[in-house]
Amino acid sequence: MTVSLPLVAVLGVIAWAAIKFLGIRLWVVVVIALFGFYLSQTFLAPAIDTGTRTGVEVIGGTTD
């Protein structure tokens, strides 16, 4: 069974759960999101992209 969800929806649910159940403050979630956008414009972006894709493949059990 394949479920297709937008990444924004998944991250929104994770952020909501972190705020609700872990007691993380909203400003911390905003800072982390802004830092992610900042990192996407640096030389580290390809390494982050490759690592993320590899992690998803390992967890999902898919290979190309």
Residue pairs with C-beta under 8 A, 6 or more apart in sequence:
15 29
15 33
18 24
18 29
19 25
19 26
19 29
39 45
39 48
40 48
56 62
57 63
57 64
